[in-house]
Amino acid sequence: MSKAVLCTLLATAFVLLIFLSRKTKTSPKDYGPHSLNRRLGYKLTPPIFDPLVAKMERMAEEKGNGNQDSNKPEDMDEYFNHDGRLNITLRLMVLFPFLDTAPKDGMIDSKELEAWVVQQAIDRLNYRIQRELAWRDKDRDGAISFSEYLHQFSDEDIERNEMGHGEAGWWKEQFMNADLDQNGTLSFYEFRDFLHPEDSNNEKIQMWLLRGKMRQMDLDKDQKLNLLEFQNGAYDTYKSYLEFENGGAGAPGPEDVFAKLDVNKDKLLSVEELKPILRYLSHGELSYAKYYASYLMNEADENRDEKLSLNEMLKHEFIFYNTVYDESSDDDDHDEL
């Protein structure tokens, strides 16, 4: 059998493994991203730890879209066992030096692990944005206009400027927020902010997100939150993420958090006063990647020195490859973000 044929078979086997392994039980139920989702109360897709797995995912997607070139695994067969399964032990041994960077001391600390996981999330996000931009950019000028992305809205729709969720005015406001240079089109990074506002550092977009959160919690429609509205609408989410950050330590009570946020002491929280807890209320892929890195460290760090040795990673190798060895049950898939 030629090498080209063998590589193709291995690639196909691995692609099938990725998409069919959700039904395969290979490791304890307690490990995996879904236990983190349950802990934080969200259904989120974890970052892919290994660039090779991300590459195979892209190949599978491209093959599904009719791109036959995606059959070419480019000499990746060395990382597969004879049965076509990814040799994750070998992959961790290969990847370890790339994570161990600052300092290069034979150990991976929390900052090194977070930097790696976040970079994989950024790469994956950028790939998807680039594909979306290429598909939507009809005039091939490298930018997206409002009409290119939201062609379903007529000039009359835009003129009416209705601000309900999903209406033309609602989308237009977010488009203008993302358009930093105000040239009427979105560049790659502006388009990324537009599609993934939760991951944006654009202050206008952050305030847009907070106003949306406020509308959901503001039952009396006075554009501010009283203590009861804050407690019922925001506090539990804040508490879950804060406790996770603090390793399970308790969070301050809702009254104390409210009082700290209430800068002008009028017993009401404005949108501006909610800004300090935005990262707890609105979670994007990059913010989740940071929590996921903490989760990986907590699960694999056996001696609790806040560092990972290669041996610790190998002993818990399946948690780094949950995309391949996903221990979710069918019930987990009903959780919604």
N, C-alpha and C positions, 0 to 999 in steps of 0.2 A: 504494500500500500504506500503511495507517495506521501511525502511530508505534507503537501498542500491538502490532500484529501483527509489525512489524519487531523490536521489543524482544524479543518472545517467541522469534522465530526465532534472534536473536543469542544469547539465553540458552541455548536448547536446543543450539545449535552449540557453545557453550563448554563446557557440561556434558559433551557427548559427547567434546570434545577432552580434557578432564581424564581421563576414564576409558579412552579409547582411545589416548592418546598414548604409553602404555608401549611400544607396538610401533613408534613412530616414531623414526627416527634423525635428530636435528637438530643435534647438537653433539658435541664430542669425548668419547670414552668415559671419559677420565680425570676429567671433571668430574661432579659429582653426589653425592648423599648416600651412594651405595653404596660409593664409594671410601673415604669416612669410616668406614662400617660395617666394611669389610674391614680398615681400619687398626686399628680398635679391637676388632674381633672380635665385633661384635654386629649383629643385624638390628633396626634401630630406624627408626621413622617420623620423618622430619625435620619440624620446625615449618614451617608455611606462612608465608612471608615477607610476603605481601600480604594484608591484611584482605579485599580484594575477592575474592581466590581462595578464602579461607575462607568467605566469604558464598555464593559460587557452589557450593561443596562442600555447604554446608548446604541450599541450595535443591535440589540434586540428591538429597540424602538425603530431604528432605521430600517431594519429588515421588515418589520411590520408595515412600514410605509412604502415598501416596494424597492428599497435600495439594496440591490444585490451585492454591492461592494461590502456591505456589513458582514458578509460571510468570512471576511479575511481577518483572522485573529492576530496577525502580525507577530508571529513567533511567541505567543503567550502560552503555548502548550507546555512549556517547562514548569509552569506553576500548577499543573493539573496532575492528579493521580491517574493511574491506568484506567480507572472507571469513569473518568471525565469529571470527577468532583475536584473542586478547588482545594489545593493543599494549603490550608490556612496556617498551619505551623510554619511552613516554608515562607509564606508571605509575611508573617509577623517578623520572622528573622530578617527578611530582606528590608522591611519597612522600619524596623526599630532604629537604625542609625539616622534615618531621615527625621524622626521625631526627636531624638536626643541631640539637641542643637545648642542650647544656651542654659547652662554650660554642657559641653559634651563630656559627661561624667559616667556614662554607663547606666544612668537612671533617667526616667521621664517624670518630671514634676507636673503639677497641675497646669501651670502656664504653658508648658511645651505641648501637653496633650490638648488643651483648649485651642492653642494656635493651629494645631494640625487639623482638628475636627472642624473648626470654623472655616479654615481655608478650603477643606473639601466641600463644605456647604456652599461657600462662595463660588467655587468652580462649577458646581452642579447648577446653581442658580443662574450664573452667567451663561452657561450653555443653553439653558431653556429660554432665557431672554433673547439670546442671539438668534435662536431658531424662530421665535415669535416675531422678532423684528424683521427677519428676512422674509417671513411669510406675509406680514402685513404691509411692508414697505413697497407699495405698488409702483411708485415712480423711481425706485432704486436710488434715492438720494441719501440713504443712510440714516434717515430720521422718520419719525411717525407723526403724521398730522392727526387732528381730531377725527376728520372724516375717514381717514384710512383705517383707524382702529374701530370707530363707532359709526360706520356707514349707515346703520339702520335709522339714525336720527336725521330727520329732514331739517331744513333751515327753519321751518315753522316750529318744530320741536325745540330747537335751540333758542329761538326767539321767546317762546313761552317760558323758558327757564324754570321749569318745575323742579323742585329740590327734593322730592321724595326719593327714597333709596332706589337707585337704578334708573332714575329719570335723567333726561338730557342735562338739566341744570346741575344735578348732583355729580354726574360724570364730568361736566365742563369745569366745575369748581376744582375737582381733583386734578384735571388735566392742567389747568392754569397754575395750581400749586406746584406741580412737578416741573413745569416749564420755567426753570430758574432764569434763563437768559431772556425769557419773554419774546422769543422769536417765532412763536406759533407752532413749533414742532418739537418733538421730544427726541433728544439724542439717546444713545444706549443707556447711560446711567440715569438720565431723567426718565426714560421709559421703565427702567427697573424700579425706580421709586414709585412710579405710577401704578405698576402692577403689583408691587410688594410694599405697600406703605408702612407695614409694621417693621420693616427692616431699614427704613429711611432715616437719615439724620437731618432731613429737610424740616426746619421748624414749622413751616406752614402746613406741611403734611402731618406732622405730629399733632398740631392743634386741630386739624381736620379730624384726625382719628379720635382725639379726646372729645370733641364736640359730638361725634357719633356715639361714643360711649356714654356721654352725659345724657343724650336723648333717650337712650335705653333705660337709664336708671332714674331719670327725673320724672317721677310719677305726677307731680303737681304742675309740671310744665312751667316752672319759674326760672328755668335755665341755671339753676343751682341745686346742690344736693344738701338736704338736711341730714342729720345724724342717722335717722331711720333709713333713708334712701341710700346713704353710703353703706350702712351696715348690711342691708339686703342686696345691694347691687354690686359692690366693689370689694368689700372687706374680705370675704372668703377667698377670692382669687389672690388678693394681696397676701393674705396669711399663708396660703399654700406655698406660694413661691418663696416667700421670705423664710419660712421654716425649712424648705429644701435647701436654700442657700446657707442657712445656719446649721446644717447638719441635724435637723430635727428639733432644735431648740425652739421653745415657745415664742410666739409673736406677741407684741403689745396688744392690748384689748382695743376694740373698735373706737371706744371713747378717746383713748390716748392718741391713737393714730389720727383721728378726726381733729382733735385739738391741735396737734402739731402741724397739720396741713392748713388749718384755719388761721392764716397769717393775720388777717384783719379782725379776727375775733368777733365776727358777726353771726357765728353759729350756722354759717352756710359755706359751702365750698363752690367756688367758681371754677371754670375750666382752667384758668391759670393756676389756681391752687392745687389742681390735680396733677400738674406736670411732674412733680417729684416721683409719682408712682406710676407714670405711664408705662414703664418697662414691665411692671407687674400686671397691667391690665390689657396690654396689647402685645401678642407674642408672634414674632415672625420666625422664619427659618434660621436666621443667624442668631437670634437670641436663644432659640431652642437648642441650637448647636452648643452653646455655652453650658446650658443646663445638662445637655446630654454628655458633654465631656466630664462634668462633675459626677454624673451618674456612673460613667465607666470607671473613673478613678475610685469611687466608693465601692463598686462591686469587685474590682480586681486587686485593690490594695490590701493584701492580707495582713501585713504587719502594721498597718495604720501609720506609716511614716510619711504619708502624703506624697509618695513617689512610687513609680512602677518599675520593677526590674523586668528583664526579658522573661525570666522564669515565671513571674506572676502573670504576665500577659499570656504566656503559653498555657498556664494552668486554667485560665479563664478565656481561652481563645474564642469560644463561640459567641461571647457577648460583643466582641468587636466585629462580628460578621453576622449580625442579626438579620441583615437583608437576605442572606442565604439561608440561615437557620432561624427562621421566624417562628417563635413559639406561641403566636396568638391563636386563640380559639375563635370560632365563628362569632361568638358573642362579642368579642372585642371590636369587631368591625362595625358594630352598631354605635360605638361612641362617636360623637361629633364634636368638632372644634367650635 
